Every structure is written in structure tokens, then in C-alpha cells.
Amino acid sequence: MAYQSKDLSVLAYANGFTLWHYTTVDTAAVVDTEDYFNDASHMLRVGDMIMANVDTDGTPAAGIFLVNANAAGVVDVADITAVGGTDTD
């Protein structure tokens, strides 16, 4: 699939920083590819964080992506930092 603008929303904004939420059926590896968020380049800034729910129709996972580059309409996010752990029950 691809980036869907309807699935990106602002959670908080302060001092030039935005905390976003994004949900998608795409895996974290797909979302992490350069260019995935290019259509949102006019909103995302370097240093913004995106709380994400990924692979929602498969093996759901959650984590945080850091926007580490945004130049000339090309956005790159760092690899996901996973949230949660193994559920042994």
C-alpha cells in the first residue's frame, strides 16, 4: 500500500515540534523507506516523531519513527523504535 493522508493526525504541537500518530496496514519496513511520507513533506519537520501502529491487518506492531530528513519534498524517517515487548501469557 502507500501513505494515506487520512491516517496521519497531530497528537501534540509545541515549540516547533509535532507529535503525530499514523496507522497503516503497511509493515514498519515499508513505512521506513525513503519517500513514504513525501506527500506529507509540507507538514513534517526534522525532529518530529510519529507514533505508529503498523501492519494492522497482519501482525500488528507499534513504535515511534523519527523524521530525520526532509529536503526538497523528500522525507526520510529513522527505523522504528518498537514500543511494547513480548507477551508471554
TISE-932450 format. One line per field, with one value per atom (N, C-alpha, C): residue in one letter; atom name; x, y, z. Coordinates in nm, 4 decimals, decimal comma, m for minus. Each point is the difference from the previous one (the first is absolute). Example, Ala and Ser with C-alpha at 12.3 -4.5 7.8 and 13.67 -1.06 7.14 Angstrom:
<lovexs>
resn <- c(A A A S S S)
name <- c(N CA C N CA C)
px <- c(1,3190 m0,0890 0,0900 m0,0350 0,0820 m0,0770)
py <- c(m0,5690 0,1190 0,1200 0,1050 0,1190 0,1090)
pz <- c(0,7800 0,0000 0,0000 m0,0720 0,0060 0,0730)
</lovexs>
This chain:
<lovexs>
resn <- c(M M M A A A Y Y Y Q Q Q S S S K K K D D D L L L S S S V V V L L L A A A Y Y Y A A A N N N G G G F F F T T T L L L W W W H H H Y Y Y T T T T T T V V V D D D T T T A A A A A A V V V V V V D D D T T T E E E D D D Y Y Y F F F N N N D D D A A A S S S H H H M M M L L L R R R V V V G G G D D D M M M I I I M M M A A A N N N V V V D D D T T T D D D G G G T T T P P P A A A A A A G G G I I I F F F L L L V V V N N N A A A N N N A A A A A A G G G V V V V V V D D D V V V A A A D D D I I I T T T A A A V V V G G G G G G T T T D D D T T T D D D)
name <- c(N CA C N CA C N CA C N CA C N CA C N CA C N CA C N CA C N CA C N CA C N CA C N CA C N CA C N CA C N CA C N CA C N CA C N CA C N CA C N CA C N CA C N CA C N CA C N CA C N CA C N CA C N CA C N CA C N CA C N CA C N CA C N CA C N CA C N CA C N CA C N CA C N CA C N CA C N CA C N CA C N CA C N CA C N CA C N CA C N CA C N CA C N CA C N CA C N CA C N CA C N CA C N CA C N CA C N CA C N CA C N CA C N CA C N CA C N CA C N CA C N CA C N CA C N CA C N CA C N CA C N CA C N CA C N CA C N CA C N CA C N CA C N CA C N CA C N CA C N CA C N CA C N CA C N CA C N CA C N CA C N CA C N CA C N CA C N CA C N CA C N CA C N CA C N CA C N CA C)
px <- c(0,0847 m0,0847 0,0894 m0,0552 0,0777 m0,0524 0,0737 m0,0398 m0,1431 m0,0786 m0,1380 m0,0114 m0,0254 m0,0036 m0,1064 m0,1089 m0,1076 0,0429 0,1103 0,0465 0,1103 0,0347 0,1009 m0,0698 0,0185 m0,0656 0,0951 m0,0248 0,0807 m0,0486 0,0927 m0,0310 0,0331 0,1127 0,0423 0,0960 m0,0010 0,0899 0,0481 0,1307 0,0565 0,1414 0,0330 0,1366 0,0590 m0,0807 0,0486 0,0148 m0,0510 0,0051 m0,1419 m0,0194 m0,1305 0,0136 m0,0909 m0,0125 m0,1194 0,0236 m0,1013 m0,0432 m0,1134 m0,0404 m0,0297 0,0445 m0,0263 m0,0360 m0,1003 m0,0389 m0,0044 0,0431 0,0083 0,0045 m0,0422 0,0155 0,1414 0,0778 0,1385 0,0871 0,1030 0,0947 0,0924 0,0681 0,0956 0,1091 0,0440 0,1051 m0,0455 m0,1260 m0,0529 m0,0089 m0,0522 m0,0149 0,1362 0,1009 0,1349 0,0698 m0,0528 0,0677 m0,0049 0,1123 0,0039 m0,1096 m0,0640 m0,1068 m0,1398 m0,0140 m0,1326 m0,0866 0,0558 m0,0760 0,0163 0,0464 0,0231 m0,1240 m0,1174 m0,1216 m0,0325 0,0654 m0,0192 0,1205 0,0871 0,1235 m0,0275 m0,1127 m0,0331 m0,0401 m0,0233 m0,0401 0,1076 0,0742 0,0980 0,1303 0,0561 0,1270 0,1010 0,1265 0,1065 m0,0126 0,0022 m0,0142 m0,1397 m0,0994 m0,1347 0,0034 m0,0930 m0,0124 m0,1371 m0,0042 m0,1251 m0,0230 m0,0990 m0,0439 m0,0763 0,0308 m0,0586 m0,0529 m0,1133 m0,0524 0,0166 0,0805 0,0310 m0,0478 m0,0110 m0,0422 m0,1300 m0,0947 m0,1237 m0,0888 0,0250 m0,0792 0,0788 0,1178 0,0841 0,0431 0,1266 0,0549 0,0238 m0,0996 0,0087 0,1230 0,0558 0,1139 m0,0184 0,0728 m0,0072 0,1386 0,0198 0,1288 0,0030 0,1203 0,0214 0,0993 m0,0377 0,0908 0,0456 0,1281 0,0540 0,0205 m0,0517 0,0245 0,1439 0,0881 0,1410 0,0462 m0,0863 0,0346 m0,1272 0,0014 m0,1091 0,0580 0,0315 0,0594 m0,0542 m0,0384 m0,0498 m0,1149 m0,0849 m0,1169 0,0257 0,1227 0,0348 0,0158 m0,0845 m0,0010 0,0612 0,0823 0,0543 m0,0221 m0,0419 m0,0149 0,0987 0,0460 0,0898 m0,0785 0,0713 m0,0639 m0,0895 m0,1054 m0,0948 0,0683 m0,0319 0,0375 m0,1229 0,0082 m0,1168 m0,0487 m0,1310 m0,0633 m0,0692 0,0151 m0,0583 0,1073 m0,0404 0,0946 m0,0682 0,0655 m0,0553 m0,1075 m0,1109 m0,1088 0,0092 0,0420 0,0222 m0,1244 m0,1101 m0,1249 m0,0884)
py <- c(m0,1168 0,1168 0,1232 0,1147 0,1233 0,0918 0,1078 0,1003 0,0463 0,0090 0,0484 0,1219 0,1173 0,1219 m0,0051 m0,0716 m0,0087 m0,0741 m0,0738 m0,0799 0,0674 0,1250 0,0763 0,1131 0,0055 0,1053 0,0554 0,1245 0,0665 m0,0407 m0,0405 m0,0286 0,1199 0,0665 0,1146 0,0854 0,1299 0,0941 0,1012 0,0232 0,1010 0,0339 0,1275 0,0469 m0,0504 m0,0052 m0,0433 m0,1496 m0,0762 m0,1464 m0,0534 m0,1026 m0,0636 m0,1493 m0,0496 m0,1429 m0,0475 m0,0941 m0,0496 m0,1413 m0,0410 m0,1408 m0,0437 m0,1208 m0,0561 m0,1469 m0,0441 m0,1410 m0,0502 m0,1251 m0,0526 m0,1526 m0,0573 m0,1444 m0,0330 0,1008 m0,0212 m0,0410 m0,0759 m0,0392 0,1176 m0,0097 0,1039 0,0162 m0,1090 0,0065 0,0795 m0,0116 0,0754 0,1484 0,0299 0,1399 0,0670 m0,0756 0,0536 0,0358 m0,0388 0,0308 0,1492 0,0498 0,1404 0,0224 0,1116 0,0412 m0,0379 m0,0862 m0,0439 0,1193 0,0945 0,1149 0,1250 m0,0136 0,1182 0,0872 m0,0600 0,0799 0,0834 m0,0280 0,0775 0,0904 0,0175 0,0769 0,1439 0,0539 0,1387 0,0131 m0,1113 0,0027 m0,0536 m0,0986 m0,0664 0,0792 0,0094 0,0689 m0,0964 0,0250 m0,0789 0,0124 m0,1131 m0,0039 m0,0374 0,0121 m0,0454 m0,1505 m0,0468 m0,1432 m0,0481 m0,1194 m0,0600 m0,1286 0,0048 m0,1215 m0,0800 m0,1261 m0,0764 m0,1359 m0,0351 m0,1362 m0,0534 m0,1048 m0,0531 m0,1438 m0,0434 m0,1370 m0,0365 0,0930 m0,0172 m0,1116 m0,0502 m0,1115 m0,1315 0,0023 m0,1198 m0,0292 0,0264 m0,0136 0,1406 0,0565 0,1401 0,0290 0,1184 0,0480 0,1499 0,0518 0,1432 0,0515 0,1286 0,0607 0,1452 0,0543 0,1416 0,0123 0,0792 0,0375 0,1437 0,0283 0,1348 0,0525 0,1185 0,0629 0,0507 m0,0638 0,0388 0,0780 0,0134 0,0815 0,0429 0,1210 0,0522 0,1146 m0,0280 0,1002 m0,0167 0,1101 0,0009 m0,0984 m0,0130 m0,0865 m0,1471 m0,0350 m0,1394 m0,0185 m0,0859 m0,0256 m0,1363 m0,0064 m0,1272 m0,0095 m0,1173 m0,0249 m0,1093 0,0081 m0,1023 m0,1286 m0,1103 m0,1288 0,0147 m0,0772 0,0058 m0,0408 0,0729 m0,0398 m0,0665 m0,1291 m0,0777 0,0411 m0,0054 0,0229 m0,1295 m0,0394 m0,1266 m0,1061 m0,1155 m0,1101 m0,1306 m0,1049 m0,1329 m0,0279 m0,0538 m0,0385 m0,1503 m0,0412 m0,1410 m0,0723 0,0688 m0,0649 m0,0354)
pz <- c(0,0000 0,0000 0,0000 0,0255 0,0011 0,1088 0,0228 0,0984 m0,0267 0,1060 m0,0070 0,0922 m0,0553 0,0805 0,1088 m0,0230 0,0989 0,1261 m0,0071 0,1129 0,0818 m0,0347 0,0731 0,0739 0,1320 0,0776 0,1056 0,0388 0,1015 0,1389 0,0845 0,1403 0,0880 m0,0285 0,0799 m0,0810 0,0313 m0,0660 0,1026 0,0057 0,0886 m0,0451 0,0056 m0,0254 m0,1315 m0,1035 m0,1308 m0,0156 0,0954 m0,0043 m0,0086 m0,0826 m0,0103 0,0280 0,0806 0,0254 m0,0801 m0,0881 m0,0927 0,0387 m0,0542 0,0049 m0,1426 m0,0335 m0,1322 0,0152 m0,0713 0,0002 m0,1437 m0,0196 m0,1351 0,0003 m0,1102 m0,0193 m0,0465 m0,0389 m0,0432 0,1182 m0,0278 0,1043 0,0319 0,1131 0,0386 m0,1056 m0,0594 m0,1024 m0,1219 m0,0367 m0,1140 0,0356 0,1183 0,0425 0,0118 0,0378 0,0189 m0,1307 m0,1128 m0,1262 m0,0280 m0,0518 m0,0398 m0,1028 0,0050 m0,0908 0,0488 0,1001 0,0440 0,0397 0,0749 0,0490 m0,0861 m0,1227 m0,0842 m0,0170 m0,0088 m0,0168 0,1235 0,1116 0,1232 0,0277 m0,0976 0,0218 0,0410 m0,0411 0,0362 0,1469 0,0689 0,1411 0,0941 m0,0440 0,0864 0,0050 0,1213 0,0189 0,0612 m0,0301 0,0600 0,1517 0,0682 0,1447 0,0462 m0,0890 0,0351 0,0248 0,0830 0,0265 m0,0423 m0,0534 m0,0460 0,0791 0,0892 0,0690 m0,1047 m0,0153 m0,1098 0,0438 m0,0580 0,0056 m0,1414 m0,0160 m0,1324 m0,0134 m0,1239 m0,0325 0,0719 m0,0010 0,0761 m0,0515 m0,1195 m0,0519 0,0002 0,0630 0,0033 0,1419 0,0275 0,1346 0,0527 0,0676 0,0412 0,0866 m0,0212 0,0785 0,0217 0,0962 0,0289 0,0294 m0,0252 0,0277 m0,0398 0,0001 m0,0295 m0,1147 m0,0999 m0,1082 0,0250 m0,0166 0,0086 m0,1410 m0,0280 m0,1303 0,0043 m0,0768 0,0046 m0,1217 m0,1010 m0,1160 m0,0725 m0,0491 m0,0825 m0,0810 m0,1242 m0,0879 m0,1407 m0,0603 m0,1379 m0,0193 0,1024 m0,0112 0,0252 0,0378 0,0264 0,1509 0,0570 0,1444 0,0277 0,1038 0,0453 0,1505 0,0448 0,1434 0,0401 0,1250 0,0537 0,0217 0,0114 0,0301 0,1236 0,0041 0,1105 0,1310 0,1052 0,1360 0,0570 0,0224 0,0420 0,1381 0,0175 0,1284 0,0384 0,1238 0,0443 0,0068 0,0362 0,0128 m0,0274 0,0348 m0,0208 0,1037 m0,0450 0,0894 0,0218 0,1186 0,0270 0,0468 0,0159 0,0446 m0,1170)
</lovexs>
